Amino acid sequence: MKEQEKVMLTGVRPSGNITLGNYLGAIKNFVVRQSLYKSYIFVADLHAITSPRNPEELRNAVNDCMAMYLACGVDPNQTIIFRQSDVLEHGVLGFIMTFQTHMGELSRMTQFKLKSQTCGKHGIDTGLFVYPPLMSADILLYNTSIVPVGLDQQQHVELTRDLAQRFNRRYGDTFKEPDVYIAPVGNKILNLQNPTEKMNKSDGQNMGTIFLMDDLKLVRKKIMAAVTDSETVIHFDEEQKPGISNLISILSAITGEDIPSIEKRFEGRGYGDFKREVADVVCHLLEKIQANYQKFKNPEILDDILNDGAKKARIVASETLERAKLALGLK
C-alpha cells in the first residue's frame, strides 16, 4: 500500500565519481522505495561550495550527478528532482537553523573532526563547520518522514531530529521529526584493499574502490584482487573475516539473496569461485547503469527535469518556511 502522506527525501552532493558503496548504501534504497512515498531528491550544490570549487567544474558535476541518479533508477514521474540552489528557502531556513544549533554539536560532527585533523596551515573553512544546520533545513522543509542513508550519514539525520525537537519546544509545533532508514544489508560497503575502512571516493590508489563508471574489466580486476584471509571458508564474520564479509554484503545487497543462503550455496567452494560470481553480478549491474547514463547525459533533458522539480519543491518549501517565520515572530 502506498503511503502518499509520508515523505522520503535524500540529497546528493556533486563531489565526484559515485561509488558502488554510495549506490548500495543510499541510492538503491531510495529507488526501491520511491513509489511508496511522496519522494524528493536534490543535488546539494550549496553544500558543494563549503570549499572553493571551479564554477564550470561544479556545473558539470551537477549534471553528471543527476544523470547518474537517473541512470540508477530515480524516476522523474515518481520523484521530485531539483537543484538545491534553485529553491532559495533552503538557504534561509539553513540560516535560521544555525541559531538553533550549539557549537559543541557542530564540533562533534564526524566530517568536521576528520577534516580538522588534516587541514593545512590556512585552517578549515567556516562552511564545513556550519553546513549541518543547512542539511537539517534540507530535510525539514519537506515535512520528511524518512531519509535513506548509509551509516556514515546517520549522525546528520539525528542532529536534524534534535534541532526539530528544540525548535518545536521553543516556538510551538512547526517541524516534522524525520526518521533515518538504513538498509539491513549493504549499509556500509568497505574498501576492497582495506576492509576496515569504508569504500571512499577519495581513495588514492582506487583499487579498493569501485566507481559506477569504472571500466568493467577494471571492476573485475579489483574484485578478484580484493583482500580476504588465509582461510577458504565463505562465512560472514565482520570481525574475523572483514574482507570476505564485505564481498558477501555486496552480493547480497545487489541480488537480494540473504547471507545464510549465500554461505550455504558456496559451502565447500573456494574464494576464486566466489569472487567470480561477485564480479559477474557487479559488472552486470554497472553495465546497465552505464548504458542508462549515456541516455540521460543531455543538458536539455536534465534542465527540464530539474526546473520542473524546483517549481514543485518551492510550493512545499515556501509553506514550511512561512510557518517557521510565523512561529519565530518574523511575520
C-alpha positions as CSV (number, residue, x, y, z in Angstrom):
1,M,0.0,0.0,0.0
2,K,1.3,3.4,-0.9
3,E,2.0,5.9,1.9
4,Q,1.4,9.1,0.0
5,E,1.1,11.2,3.1
6,K,4.6,10.2,4.1
7,V,7.6,11.9,2.5
8,M,11.0,10.4,1.6
9,L,13.9,12.7,0.8
10,T,17.6,12.4,0.0
11,G,20.2,14.9,-1.1
12,V,23.4,14.1,-3.1
13,R,26.5,16.3,-3.1
14,P,28.0,16.6,-6.6
15,S,31.5,15.8,-5.3
16,G,32.8,13.5,-8.0
17,N,32.5,9.9,-9.1
18,I,29.8,7.9,-7.4
19,T,31.0,4.6,-5.8
20,L,29.3,1.2,-5.5
21,G,29.2,1.9,-1.8
22,N,27.1,5.1,-2.4
23,Y,24.8,3.1,-4.7
24,L,24.2,0.2,-2.3
25,G,24.1,2.4,0.9
26,A,21.7,5.0,-0.3
27,I,20.7,5.3,-4.0
28,K,19.4,1.7,-4.3
29,N,17.3,2.1,-1.2
30,F,15.8,5.3,-2.5
31,V,15.0,3.8,-5.9
32,V,13.3,0.8,-4.4
33,R,11.1,2.9,-2.1
34,Q,10.3,6.0,-4.3
35,S,6.9,4.7,-5.3
36,L,5.8,4.1,-1.7
37,Y,6.2,7.8,-0.6
38,K,6.0,11.3,-1.9
39,S,9.6,11.4,-2.9
40,Y,12.2,14.2,-3.3
41,I,15.8,14.1,-4.4
42,F,18.0,17.1,-4.8
43,V,21.6,17.9,-5.9
44,A,23.2,19.6,-2.9
45,D,25.1,22.2,-4.9
46,L,25.2,24.7,-1.9
47,H,26.9,22.0,0.2
48,A,29.4,21.6,-2.7
49,I,30.7,25.2,-2.1
50,T,31.7,24.7,1.5
51,S,35.2,24.6,0.0
52,P,36.2,26.6,-3.2
53,R,35.1,24.9,-6.5
54,N,35.8,25.8,-10.1
55,P,32.4,27.1,-11.3
56,E,32.4,25.2,-14.6
57,E,33.5,22.0,-12.9
58,L,30.6,22.4,-10.4
59,R,28.1,22.9,-13.2
60,N,29.3,19.8,-15.0
61,A,29.4,17.8,-11.7
62,V,25.7,18.7,-11.0
63,N,24.7,17.4,-14.4
64,D,26.8,14.3,-14.2
65,C,25.5,13.5,-10.7
66,M,21.8,13.9,-11.7
67,A,22.4,11.8,-14.9
68,M,23.9,9.1,-12.8
69,Y,21.0,9.1,-10.3
70,L,18.5,8.9,-13.2
71,A,20.6,6.1,-14.6
72,C,20.4,4.2,-11.3
73,G,16.6,4.3,-11.5
74,V,15.4,7.6,-9.9
75,D,12.1,8.2,-11.8
76,P,11.0,11.9,-12.5
77,N,7.4,10.6,-12.7
78,Q,7.6,9.3,-9.2
79,T,10.2,11.7,-7.6
80,I,10.6,15.4,-7.5
81,I,14.2,16.1,-8.6
82,F,15.8,19.5,-8.3
83,R,18.9,21.6,-7.6
84,Q,19.2,22.8,-4.0
85,S,20.2,26.3,-5.1
86,D,17.1,26.7,-7.2
87,V,14.9,26.7,-4.1
88,L,16.1,29.7,-2.0
89,E,14.2,28.6,1.0
90,H,17.0,26.1,1.7
91,G,19.4,28.9,2.4
92,V,17.0,31.0,4.5
93,L,15.9,28.1,6.7
94,G,19.5,26.9,7.0
95,F,20.5,30.3,8.4
96,I,17.6,30.1,10.9
97,M,18.5,26.5,12.0
98,T,22.1,27.7,12.6
99,F,20.7,29.7,15.5
100,Q,19.2,26.5,17.0
101,T,22.5,24.7,16.9
102,H,25.2,24.6,19.6
103,M,28.9,24.9,18.7
104,G,29.6,21.7,20.6
105,E,27.1,19.8,18.4
106,L,28.8,21.0,15.3
107,S,32.3,20.3,16.5
108,R,31.3,16.7,17.2
109,M,30.2,16.1,13.6
110,T,32.4,13.4,12.0
111,Q,33.1,15.3,8.8
112,F,34.4,18.3,10.7
113,K,36.5,16.3,13.0
114,L,38.2,14.4,10.2
115,K,38.8,17.5,8.1
116,S,40.1,19.5,11.1
117,Q,42.7,16.8,11.7
118,T,44.1,17.0,8.2
119,C,43.6,20.7,7.3
120,G,46.7,22.7,6.3
121,K,48.1,26.0,7.6
122,H,45.1,28.0,6.5
123,G,42.7,26.0,8.7
124,I,39.2,24.9,7.9
125,D,36.6,26.8,6.1
126,T,33.6,28.1,8.2
127,G,31.3,26.4,5.6
128,L,32.4,23.0,6.7
129,F,31.6,23.8,10.3
130,V,28.1,25.2,9.8
131,Y,26.8,23.1,6.9
132,P,24.9,20.6,9.2
133,P,22.1,23.1,10.0
134,L,21.7,23.6,6.3
135,M,21.4,19.9,5.9
136,S,18.8,19.9,8.6
137,A,16.9,22.6,6.7
138,D,17.0,20.5,3.6
139,I,15.2,17.7,5.4
140,L,12.7,19.8,7.4
141,L,11.5,21.9,4.5
142,Y,9.6,19.0,3.0
143,N,8.0,17.5,6.2
144,T,10.2,14.5,5.6
145,S,9.3,11.2,7.2
146,I,12.3,9.1,6.3
147,V,15.8,9.7,5.0
148,P,17.5,6.7,3.5
149,V,21.3,7.0,4.2
150,G,24.4,4.9,4.8
151,L,25.7,4.5,8.3
152,D,28.1,7.4,7.8
153,Q,25.2,9.9,7.4
154,Q,23.1,8.7,10.3
155,Q,24.6,11.4,12.5
156,H,23.2,14.2,10.3
157,V,19.6,12.9,10.5
158,E,19.9,12.5,14.3
159,L,21.0,16.2,14.5
160,T,18.1,17.2,12.4
161,R,15.7,15.4,14.8
162,D,17.4,17.2,17.7
163,L,17.0,20.6,16.1
164,A,13.4,20.0,15.1
165,Q,12.6,19.0,18.7
166,R,14.4,22.0,20.1
167,F,12.6,24.4,17.7
168,N,9.2,22.9,18.4
169,R,9.8,23.2,22.2
170,R,10.8,26.8,21.9
171,Y,8.3,28.1,19.3
172,G,5.5,25.6,19.0
173,D,4.8,22.6,16.8
174,T,6.4,23.6,13.5
175,F,8.6,20.8,12.0
176,K,8.0,17.1,11.5
177,E,10.8,15.0,13.1
178,P,12.3,12.7,10.4
179,D,13.4,9.1,10.9
180,V,16.5,7.6,9.4
181,Y,16.3,4.5,7.2
182,I,19.4,2.3,7.0
183,A,19.2,-0.9,4.9
184,P,20.0,-4.0,6.9
185,V,22.4,-5.2,4.2
186,G,24.8,-3.0,2.2
187,N,24.6,0.0,4.5
188,K,28.4,0.1,4.8
189,I,30.4,-1.2,1.9
190,L,34.1,-1.4,2.7
191,N,37.3,-0.8,0.8
192,L,38.3,-3.9,-1.1
193,Q,42.0,-3.5,-0.2
194,N,41.5,-2.3,3.4
195,P,38.2,-3.8,4.6
196,T,38.4,-2.0,7.9
197,E,37.6,1.3,6.1
198,K,34.6,2.3,4.1
199,M,34.7,2.4,0.3
200,N,35.7,6.0,-0.3
201,K,35.7,8.1,-3.4
202,S,38.9,9.9,-2.2
203,D,40.7,6.5,-2.1
204,G,44.1,7.4,-3.5
205,Q,45.0,4.1,-5.2
206,N,41.4,3.4,-6.3
207,M,42.0,-0.4,-6.4
208,G,39.9,-0.6,-3.2
209,T,37.0,1.5,-4.5
210,I,34.6,0.6,-7.3
211,F,33.2,3.6,-9.2
212,L,29.9,3.2,-11.1
213,M,31.6,4.5,-14.3
214,D,34.7,2.2,-14.0
215,D,35.7,0.1,-17.0
216,L,34.2,-3.3,-16.4
217,K,37.5,-5.1,-16.9
218,L,39.0,-2.9,-14.2
219,V,36.0,-3.7,-11.9
220,R,36.5,-7.4,-12.4
221,K,40.2,-7.0,-11.6
222,K,39.5,-5.0,-8.4
223,I,37.1,-7.7,-7.1
224,M,39.4,-10.6,-8.0
225,A,42.3,-8.8,-6.2
226,A,40.1,-8.0,-3.1
227,V,41.8,-8.7,0.2
228,T,40.3,-11.7,2.0
229,D,42.1,-14.0,4.5
230,S,44.1,-17.2,4.7
231,E,41.1,-19.5,5.0
232,T,38.9,-20.7,2.2
233,V,35.6,-20.7,4.1
234,I,32.9,-18.4,2.8
235,H,31.4,-17.2,6.0
236,F,30.1,-13.9,7.2
237,D,32.1,-12.6,10.2
238,E,32.8,-8.9,10.1
239,E,35.5,-9.1,12.9
240,Q,37.4,-12.2,11.9
241,K,36.7,-12.1,8.1
242,P,36.1,-8.5,7.1
243,G,37.2,-8.9,3.5
244,I,35.0,-11.9,2.6
245,S,32.2,-10.5,4.7
246,N,32.3,-7.3,2.6
247,L,32.1,-9.2,-0.6
248,I,29.1,-11.3,0.8
249,S,27.4,-8.0,1.7
250,I,27.9,-6.7,-1.9
251,L,26.5,-9.8,-3.4
252,S,23.5,-9.9,-1.0
253,A,22.7,-6.2,-1.4
254,I,22.7,-6.5,-5.2
255,T,20.9,-9.8,-5.7
256,G,18.6,-9.8,-2.6
257,E,19.8,-13.2,-1.6
258,D,20.1,-13.4,2.1
259,I,23.5,-14.1,3.7
260,P,22.8,-17.6,5.2
261,S,21.7,-18.7,1.7
262,I,24.9,-17.4,0.1
263,E,27.0,-19.2,2.8
264,K,25.2,-22.4,2.2
265,R,25.4,-22.2,-1.6
266,F,29.2,-21.7,-1.5
267,E,29.9,-24.3,1.1
268,G,32.9,-26.3,0.1
269,R,33.8,-23.9,-2.7
270,G,36.8,-21.6,-2.8
271,Y,37.3,-17.9,-2.8
272,G,38.1,-17.8,-6.5
273,D,34.6,-19.2,-7.5
274,F,33.0,-16.8,-5.0
275,K,34.9,-13.7,-6.3
276,R,34.0,-14.5,-9.9
277,E,30.3,-14.6,-9.0
278,V,30.6,-11.3,-7.2
279,A,32.4,-9.8,-10.2
280,D,29.8,-11.1,-12.6
281,V,26.9,-9.6,-10.5
282,V,28.6,-6.2,-10.0
283,C,29.6,-6.0,-13.7
284,H,26.1,-6.8,-14.9
285,L,24.7,-4.1,-12.6
286,L,27.2,-1.5,-13.8
287,E,26.8,-2.3,-17.4
288,K,23.1,-1.4,-17.2
289,I,23.8,1.8,-15.2
290,Q,26.4,2.9,-17.6
291,A,24.2,2.4,-20.6
292,N,21.4,4.4,-19.0
293,Y,23.8,7.1,-18.1
294,Q,24.6,7.8,-21.7
295,K,20.8,8.3,-22.4
296,F,20.4,10.8,-19.6
297,K,23.6,12.9,-20.1
298,N,21.8,15.5,-22.1
299,P,21.8,19.1,-20.6
300,E,18.4,20.0,-22.1
301,I,16.7,16.9,-20.7
302,L,18.3,17.4,-17.3
303,D,17.4,21.1,-17.2
304,D,13.7,20.3,-18.0
305,I,13.6,17.7,-15.2
306,L,15.4,20.0,-12.6
307,N,13.4,23.1,-13.4
308,D,10.1,21.3,-13.2
309,G,11.2,19.7,-9.9
310,A,12.2,23.1,-8.5
311,K,8.8,24.6,-9.2
312,K,7.1,21.7,-7.3
313,A,9.6,21.8,-4.5
314,R,9.2,25.6,-3.9
315,I,5.5,25.2,-3.2
316,V,6.1,22.9,-0.2
317,A,9.3,24.6,0.9
318,S,7.8,28.1,0.9
319,E,4.9,26.9,3.1
320,T,7.2,25.4,5.6
321,L,9.4,28.5,5.7
322,E,6.4,30.8,6.2
323,R,5.3,28.5,9.1
324,A,8.7,28.8,10.7
325,K,8.9,32.5,10.3
326,L,5.4,32.9,11.8
327,A,6.5,30.8,14.8
328,L,9.6,32.9,15.3
329,G,7.7,36.2,15.1
330,L,9.2,37.2,11.8
331,K,5.7,37.6,10.2
